[in-house]
């Protein structure tokens, strides 16, 4: 059986594109009239190169101001003579420098950038205790006035790992599941003194990463006891006394896909269950 | 004997300020009417806080577009009650985010940001072979279309180490010495595939770092033999067939000063010889 969405239409071929962007001057991923968005810019310029109207489908539909160093998309283009080797270079020549194509390849059978993805990895950076942010990193780090305790951040974050209904940490959206498997949520202090969090899940609810970071900070600054975060998770209702951290500190670092051979089965399952990534807007 | 420049006038105290900036939107360090410069911005805002006209003296008078993560300046301010602990914080509150104060301290006896400096460390980053530059680093990396050979870059750079007349690599300026001691000029390829050069000397001539990088690239891309760079150095006349690399790839990383106790003697010697950093404009 051929699943419509999961394969290109006749006369088209599917490309997998790895790319990155500085989200500062984009109104997020999703195409919107009169706004500069990542999808909007890419569809316009890819369309220009292949002389067709194209749709880009991505694994991480980031919100305004969020960055990506390891984003992935697929796009179906007319199946005509093309130099795939050279396609990234040609596209980079016409794109502004705040979005870059890392690589382009013929997508393997059954590859769907969104439904095939098994995990998304995000990174969040905080300069705490009024530590000055290096001007060279100023668009990629959020500031926080109180000093944060690394061990408490890690303890709070670890208590959310596993499969749960993360409704308390997701902005509400219709038809969006909030049941997610959080695989990693851990913090380190890097050589510049910044707090860097690695957050990985099968998918994320709307604003979920930035809500998780805000809740961990509530514990890390000793505003709330460690037990509070677990209680919030269990109660499943949005908390009004937590923080939503700003988009500037957030970067989509990587998307995981299974081996090429497993792609068709996994994409089909994900698509059928309609669970997959419907609202991973961060 | 009290050397005038090397000590604050009566009724003034000297502050040492460590700071950093993204040079992209500055017309360099040096104050100029109608241009946004680092010196101009700092003198205006420090002057506002201490309610006096002040002059900032720095170790690395960088050219337009050059960045700094480890710049140092001194400034003499009226010797009145002030909370030095809090001065960096207050200054950062009124500065734009592309310039940040790292720390402020009472300057030790005989400290002169420029004449006391014993070495300047610069870093230069290149994405060679048309490698796409990450959007998050786009203002801090220069691109080069040809692939560069790391071993050849290092061999060419090493052949310039030591004390020489670097006239061939300096833009001409009146009253500026071109005799310098190059202490380090080496390259690595970092985890992102970028070529990163560390360049250290007692001081640098006008445009010297960017000329050195350009000459090393001529060898690294196999346009010229290794012997060529040494011949250029010896002939001492500006070469017209080399490259001057753009300022965006250049960052002042660190300035070395001697131990506090040695400061007065070193500053006096440097000032008397008039050798010190008169033209380290990069």
Interface residues (C-beta under 8 A of the other chain):
Chain A: X20 X21 X22 X67 X69 X88 X89 X92 X97 X98 X99 X100 X101 X102 X130 X132 X133 X134 X135 X136 X138 X139 X140 X251
Chain B: X20 X21 X22 X67 X69 X88 X89 X92 X97 X98 X99 X100 X101 X102 X130 X132 X133 X134 X135 X136 X138 X139 X140 X251
